[in-house]
Amino acid sequence: PGLSEKVIISPEWLVQQIGRLFHPDQQELKLQAPRLRKRFKEEGVLEERLYKKVWEDCAEVTSQEMMNLLDFFLLAIPMWKKHPVSNSLRKQYFVPVILTRKQARHVNSYSRSCAPLHIIFPNTNYTPPGYFVRLIASLGKHPKCEVDLQNNLHRNSITLLFGCDGIGKIDEITITESLKNISVSVFRSIEKKNYDFSHVAKEIHMMLVKSLEEMKQWFPFVSTNLAFLCEGHECKAFSNHYVIIKDEHISTSIARCQRNKIHKFPVQEQLWLLDTTLKVSSGFSSGQQYITEDSLLYCSRQMEGGNLHLLCNQLGISDDVMYSIMSRQNSTQGQAAEMLRSWRGREGGLVTADELAVKLNSCGFTTASKILNRQLWTESYRLDERPTLRDLLCLESTSYKGAVRIIDRCENQWEDLGIFLGLEEKTESSSGGDNHHACKQMLKLWLKGSGTTPVNWRTLLFAMGKAALTTLADDIKEALASPTPSDTR
């Protein structure tokens, strides 16, 4: 904000201006606001009064524009502080680069924890300078995270609190930098009913993947892997090495480490690997599943008789955004749909049925809450159903994308798909130029059980992901999650 019309002509000038924050050149500035400066140096918290003083004599840019630059470069995390007297919100920033480097010590006195997950750098074999600070800034901006200012803060070890509305931030994410890797540990000290710890670990895993993708714009030549430290009995004689996490490990508990030894994931490692978006059991809980956009849109069409203003407040949507939505949409359903889409987008798609059900119920939208839970259960239940040949030719759907013609869309990759369905020895290598016919015959064999994999939608979707058919797999999931024709009447 405020930077789109600015052009930095001299990078050296910009570096000097940023440097003033860490090394003030005015003696009077050193003497001003000693409490604020001490807090900045010891806790990394930069309050508004202090950064305004630092750049108050800068004619080229305002102090807020300088902070927006630090935010953009992932050097500062914006935070809000409530004034104890006026109760008004004041802006402040967390700047981890100012902190001193100390040996991190974490006392494990928690009821639940995961095995440490390591970010390793295979092409450099060391942690690039500046990577840790920017990673913390990226993770700290997630709406479910906030920096734990009460915990010991070090330049190489910072704790984030993680949670959601209605539950509170009850989980701790401790991120520690070492010479060769960055480790991520998750702890919980308070148990909460209907708030599954394995679901939290998977959500944090996905959040990490998203942040690592964001880091590529700052470190384009740095490659990363998520891995566990191998501590197997057969590997005790070897130096430290890892078990690198791959997509196929979601559906199996066995892998091979970098020494090519078999590694069985213990329970604390499997917590990271649970595929909660596809997990089904007789005791299925809607809170174990992320909500698709189709489910949100269908839910919004049932939202009547509740309080939209209160819902906006529960979703964390500001009054300005709410009034903007209401000016664009005339109907309650249209307003609700745009509000829910805005909320889901801000959360990076990581929103669950439990979260939304609590909010809808508290705002008077009880019917929509019940329908949402039923539709999510239907989606998860259908993943274990056996598809029919008719489904594969044309999967009916009431989603806005319409019916999905599966064979038509995967015929060009039929050989790869057959391999991942366990049919590599039973499919003909030559299609005679008719890929559609070959694909249809291959899938007929799979439906008859001729392959080595289970015959259900879950297996097919996993195989499609391996065969680079992820867009088709996503459309099938949307179709399975869409309301049945009887629900839409």
Disulfide bonds with the S-S distance in Angstrom:
none
